[in-house]
Amino acid sequence: MSRVVVSEGYRSVLSLYDTQEAIALIKKTFEKSLSNALNLKRVSAPLFVEGASGLNDDLNGVERPVSFTLRETGAQAQVVHSLAKWKRLALHDYGFPMGEGLYTDMNAIRRDEELDNLHSVYVDQWDWEKIISEQDRTLDTLKDAMRRIVTAVCCTLDFLKWKYPQLPVELCRDVSFVTTQELEDMYPDLTPKQRENAYLREHRTAGILQIGGKLRSGKPHDGRAPDYDDWALNGDIMFYNDVLGCAFELSSMGVRVSPESLRAQLAEAGCPERAELPFHRMLLSGELPFTMGGGIGQSRMCMLLLAKEHIGEVQSSLWDAETRRVCRDAGIVLL
């Protein structure tokens, strides 16, 4: 059964030709704005890592990575889910100084993703990471970075609308911050996604903070792997999407775990054995720098800024037959 929802009367504002040109413009413009906003340098990144390294992102802990065995070595490689842990190791290995960081194009395959308007098995995002001091492991540091990213997104939209003034998208530059516990207290009878929708309808641009740990209800707002973000110092950047009529997550980010918070979160998640993996041993022994970082969806941003209904309008992926039929009948062109 298709999970695609098509708005009545939806039509793409830009032609297929102009859409491709606009995607290139968005990516070029935002990369420059992001690197300036957060003091980042571009680096190359892996498509796959060794499964035994502990470097792959475990997401919610149930998603299966795409894996294969190398003929020459017999080692098992995994296509990355994200580069959340690899980036921290890279900052250490490349010798980045305090206050500087890296960004890269991350391409991933998430084979267990539930397909709908926003989700695809193909993931493309800007992954970024920068070195901070231990004293800067605070919510104020996180909020400042979130505001800078929102400003970069809005500046990209301004330039895009100079080229394509017919685009109807309007974004709010003012970021409203709220914790997941505050959301649960405000909307106790709603699901987490419904809470986000209710809050974003009113505030338009938000930083949803502290995701991963259990709330007073005994349930987490959403799943987060226990070994990269500090659950007390992370968050999602969300905009209200007028085309889809819902909260729209653009970025997941956070101050990364310290040795102390890593041990605590591994225990809470029921996987203390991960502490024996190579990456985790380095972190627990204090060999890795304190960092913050995140991922910013490239196709997600193109969807938002180009007023697109479906992520398949801005990226080429695989879809089930029912999704293709629904989109074809609605005049939505999947790349």
C-alpha positions as CSV (number, residue, x, y, z in Angstrom):
1,M,0.0,0.0,0.0
2,S,1.4,3.4,-1.0
3,R,2.1,5.9,1.7
4,V,2.2,8.8,-0.7
5,V,-0.1,11.7,-0.1
6,V,-0.9,14.0,-3.0
7,S,-2.3,17.4,-2.4
8,E,-5.4,18.3,-4.4
9,G,-4.4,20.4,-7.4
10,Y,-0.6,20.1,-6.9
11,R,1.6,21.0,-9.8
12,S,5.3,21.5,-9.8
13,V,6.2,25.2,-10.1
14,L,9.3,24.5,-12.2
15,S,9.7,22.4,-15.3
16,L,11.8,19.3,-15.2
17,Y,14.6,21.2,-17.0
18,D,14.5,24.2,-14.6
19,T,14.3,21.8,-11.6
20,Q,17.6,20.2,-12.5
21,E,19.3,23.7,-12.9
22,A,17.7,24.8,-9.6
23,I,19.0,21.7,-7.7
24,A,22.6,22.5,-8.8
25,L,22.1,26.1,-7.7
26,I,20.9,25.2,-4.3
27,K,23.7,22.8,-3.6
28,K,26.4,25.2,-4.8
29,T,25.0,28.1,-2.9
30,F,24.3,26.3,0.4
31,E,27.6,24.6,0.6
32,K,29.4,27.9,0.5
33,S,27.0,29.4,3.1
34,L,27.3,26.4,5.4
35,S,31.1,26.4,5.3
36,N,31.3,30.1,6.0
37,A,28.7,29.9,8.8
38,L,30.4,27.1,10.7
39,N,34.1,27.4,9.6
40,L,34.2,24.1,7.7
41,K,36.5,22.7,5.0
42,R,35.3,20.2,2.5
43,V,36.8,16.6,2.7
44,S,36.3,13.3,0.8
45,A,34.2,10.7,2.6
46,P,33.7,6.9,2.4
47,L,30.8,5.2,0.8
48,F,31.4,2.1,3.0
49,V,33.3,1.1,6.1
50,E,34.4,-2.1,7.7
51,G,31.5,-3.6,9.7
52,A,33.8,-4.6,12.6
53,S,35.1,-1.0,13.0
54,G,32.0,0.3,14.8
55,L,32.0,3.4,12.6
56,N,28.7,2.8,10.9
57,D,25.6,4.7,12.2
58,D,23.2,2.2,13.8
59,L,20.3,4.7,13.5
60,N,17.5,3.1,15.6
61,G,19.4,-0.2,16.0
62,V,17.1,-2.3,13.8
63,E,17.9,-1.1,10.3
64,R,20.0,-3.6,8.2
65,P,23.0,-2.1,6.5
66,V,23.8,-3.1,2.9
67,S,26.9,-5.3,3.3
68,F,29.3,-7.3,1.1
69,T,32.5,-9.2,1.5
70,L,35.8,-8.0,-0.1
71,R,37.3,-10.8,-2.3
72,E,40.9,-9.8,-1.6
73,T,40.7,-9.6,2.2
74,G,37.6,-11.4,3.3
75,A,36.5,-8.4,5.4
76,Q,32.9,-7.5,5.5
77,A,32.1,-3.9,4.4
78,Q,28.9,-2.0,5.1
79,V,27.5,0.8,3.0
80,V,27.2,3.7,5.5
81,H,23.9,4.8,7.0
82,S,25.5,8.1,7.8
83,L,29.0,9.4,8.8
84,A,28.2,10.5,12.3
85,K,31.1,8.6,13.9
86,W,33.5,8.6,10.9
87,K,33.6,12.4,10.9
88,R,34.8,12.6,14.5
89,L,37.6,10.1,13.8
90,A,38.5,12.1,10.6
91,L,38.9,15.3,12.6
92,H,41.4,13.5,14.8
93,D,43.3,11.8,12.0
94,Y,43.4,14.9,9.8
95,G,44.7,17.1,12.6
96,F,42.0,19.8,12.5
97,P,42.5,22.6,15.0
98,M,40.0,23.8,17.7
99,G,37.1,25.7,16.2
100,E,37.4,24.3,12.7
101,G,35.6,21.5,11.1
102,L,34.8,19.5,8.0
103,Y,31.8,18.9,5.7
104,T,31.3,16.3,3.0
105,D,28.8,14.8,0.6
106,M,27.3,11.7,2.2
107,N,25.5,9.2,0.1
108,A,23.9,6.2,1.7
109,I,21.5,3.3,1.2
110,R,18.8,2.6,3.8
111,R,17.2,-0.6,2.7
112,D,14.6,-0.7,5.5
113,E,13.3,2.8,5.0
114,E,9.5,3.1,4.8
115,L,8.8,4.9,1.5
116,D,6.6,7.9,1.5
117,N,6.7,11.6,0.3
118,L,9.8,12.3,2.4
119,H,11.6,9.0,2.7
120,S,13.7,7.1,0.1
121,V,16.1,4.2,0.3
122,Y,18.7,6.6,-1.2
123,V,20.0,9.2,1.2
124,D,22.1,12.3,0.3
125,Q,23.1,14.9,2.8
126,W,25.8,17.3,3.8
127,D,27.5,15.7,6.8
128,W,29.5,18.2,8.9
129,E,31.5,18.0,12.1
130,K,33.7,20.6,14.0
131,I,35.9,20.5,17.1
132,I,34.7,22.3,20.2
133,S,36.1,22.6,23.7
134,E,34.7,20.6,26.6
135,Q,33.4,23.9,28.1
136,D,31.4,24.5,24.9
137,R,29.4,21.2,25.2
138,T,26.2,23.2,26.0
139,L,22.7,23.8,24.6
140,D,23.7,27.4,23.9
141,T,26.4,26.1,21.5
142,L,23.9,23.8,19.8
143,K,21.3,26.6,19.5
144,D,23.9,29.0,17.9
145,A,24.8,26.4,15.3
146,M,21.1,25.7,14.5
147,R,20.5,29.4,14.0
148,R,23.5,29.7,11.7
149,I,22.3,26.8,9.6
150,V,18.7,28.2,9.4
151,T,20.2,31.5,8.2
152,A,22.2,29.7,5.5
153,V,19.1,27.9,4.3
154,C,17.1,31.2,4.2
155,C,19.9,33.0,2.3
156,T,20.0,30.1,-0.2
157,L,16.2,30.6,-0.7
158,D,16.7,34.3,-1.2
159,F,19.2,33.7,-4.0
160,L,17.1,30.9,-5.5
161,K,14.0,33.2,-5.7
162,W,16.1,35.9,-7.4
163,K,16.6,33.3,-10.2
164,Y,13.1,31.8,-10.0
165,P,10.7,34.5,-8.6
166,Q,7.7,32.3,-9.2
167,L,8.6,30.0,-6.3
168,P,6.0,30.6,-3.5
169,V,8.2,29.3,-0.6
170,E,8.4,31.5,2.5
171,L,10.6,30.5,5.5
172,C,10.8,32.0,8.9
173,R,14.3,33.0,10.0
174,D,13.4,33.1,13.7
175,V,14.1,29.7,15.4
176,S,11.8,28.7,18.3
177,F,13.4,26.1,20.6
178,V,11.5,23.5,22.5
179,T,12.6,20.3,24.3
180,T,10.9,17.0,23.6
181,Q,9.7,16.9,27.2
182,E,8.1,20.3,26.8
183,L,6.4,19.0,23.7
184,E,5.0,16.0,25.6
185,D,3.8,18.3,28.4
186,M,2.2,20.6,25.9
187,Y,0.5,17.9,23.9
188,P,0.2,14.8,26.1
189,D,-2.5,13.2,24.0
190,L,-0.7,13.5,20.7
191,T,2.0,11.2,19.1
192,P,5.5,12.7,18.8
193,K,4.9,13.5,15.1
194,Q,1.6,15.1,15.8
195,R,3.3,17.2,18.5
196,E,5.8,18.4,16.0
197,N,3.1,19.3,13.5
198,A,1.1,21.2,16.1
199,Y,4.2,23.2,17.3
200,L,5.5,23.9,13.7
201,R,2.0,25.2,12.6
202,E,2.4,27.9,15.2
203,H,6.1,28.6,15.1
204,R,7.1,27.8,11.5
205,T,10.8,27.2,12.3
206,A,11.9,25.2,15.3
207,G,14.8,23.4,17.0
208,I,13.4,20.3,18.6
209,L,15.9,19.5,21.4
210,Q,16.9,16.5,23.5
211,I,16.0,13.5,21.4
212,G,16.7,9.9,22.3
213,G,16.3,9.5,26.0
214,K,13.1,8.4,27.7
215,L,10.6,11.1,28.6
216,R,8.5,11.1,31.7
217,S,5.9,8.9,29.9
218,G,8.6,6.2,29.7
219,K,8.9,6.5,25.9
220,P,11.5,8.4,23.8
221,H,10.3,11.1,21.4
222,D,12.2,9.4,18.7
223,G,15.0,6.9,18.3
224,R,18.7,7.9,18.3
225,A,21.8,5.7,18.3
226,P,23.5,5.9,21.7
227,D,27.0,6.4,20.5
228,Y,27.3,9.7,18.7
229,D,24.9,12.4,19.9
230,D,24.6,13.3,23.5
231,W,20.8,12.9,24.0
232,A,20.8,15.9,26.4
233,L,22.6,18.1,23.8
234,N,21.1,17.3,20.4
235,G,18.2,18.3,18.2
236,D,16.4,18.5,14.9
237,I,15.9,21.6,12.7
238,M,12.4,21.7,11.4
239,F,10.5,24.0,9.1
240,Y,6.8,24.0,8.4
241,N,6.2,22.7,4.9
242,D,3.2,24.5,3.3
243,V,3.1,22.1,0.3
244,L,2.8,19.0,2.6
245,G,1.1,20.7,5.4
246,C,3.3,19.3,8.1
247,A,6.5,19.7,10.1
248,F,9.5,19.0,7.9
249,E,12.8,17.8,9.3
250,L,15.8,19.2,7.5
251,S,18.6,18.4,9.8
252,S,19.5,16.1,12.8
253,M,22.5,17.3,14.8
254,G,24.1,17.5,18.2
255,V,27.0,17.9,20.6
256,R,28.7,14.5,20.5
257,V,29.0,12.1,23.4
258,S,31.7,12.4,26.0
259,P,33.2,9.3,27.5
260,E,30.8,9.6,30.4
261,S,27.6,10.1,28.4
262,L,28.6,7.3,26.0
263,R,28.8,4.8,28.8
264,A,25.5,6.0,30.2
265,Q,23.7,5.9,26.9
266,L,25.1,2.5,25.9
267,A,23.7,1.2,29.2
268,E,20.3,2.8,28.7
269,A,20.1,1.4,25.2
270,G,21.0,-2.1,26.4
271,C,24.2,-2.4,24.3
272,P,27.2,-1.9,26.6
273,E,29.1,-4.4,24.5
274,R,29.7,-1.7,21.9
275,A,32.2,-0.2,24.2
276,E,34.7,-2.8,23.0
277,L,34.6,-1.7,19.3
278,P,37.6,0.2,18.0
279,F,36.0,3.6,17.6
280,H,34.3,3.3,21.1
281,R,37.5,2.3,22.8
282,M,39.3,5.4,21.3
283,L,36.5,7.7,22.5
284,L,36.3,6.2,26.0
285,S,40.1,6.5,26.4
286,G,40.0,10.2,25.6
287,E,41.8,10.0,22.3
288,L,39.1,11.7,20.2
289,P,38.3,15.5,20.4
290,F,35.1,16.9,21.7
291,T,33.0,17.7,18.7
292,M,29.5,18.7,17.4
293,G,28.0,17.9,14.1
294,G,25.1,16.8,12.1
295,G,23.6,15.9,8.7
296,I,21.5,18.2,6.4
297,G,19.4,16.5,3.8
298,Q,20.2,17.6,0.3
299,S,17.1,16.2,-1.4
300,R,15.1,17.4,1.6
301,M,16.3,20.9,1.1
302,C,15.6,20.8,-2.6
303,M,12.1,19.6,-1.9
304,L,11.5,22.4,0.6
305,L,12.9,25.3,-1.4
306,L,11.4,24.1,-4.7
307,A,7.9,23.5,-3.3
308,K,8.0,19.8,-4.3
309,E,5.4,17.3,-3.2
310,H,7.6,14.1,-3.4
311,I,11.3,13.5,-2.8
312,G,11.4,11.5,-6.0
313,E,11.0,14.8,-7.9
314,V,14.5,15.9,-6.8
315,Q,16.4,12.6,-6.6
316,S,16.6,9.4,-8.6
317,S,15.7,6.3,-6.5
318,L,13.5,3.1,-6.6
319,W,9.8,3.1,-5.8
320,D,7.1,0.5,-5.4
321,A,4.6,0.1,-8.2
322,E,1.7,1.7,-6.3
323,T,3.8,4.8,-5.5
324,R,4.7,5.1,-9.2
325,R,1.0,4.8,-10.2
326,V,-0.2,7.3,-7.6
327,C,2.4,9.8,-8.7
328,R,1.8,9.2,-12.4
329,D,-1.9,9.8,-12.0
330,A,-1.3,13.0,-10.1
331,G,1.1,14.3,-12.8
332,I,4.2,14.0,-10.5
333,V,7.3,13.1,-12.4
334,L,9.6,10.8,-10.4
335,L,13.2,11.1,-11.6
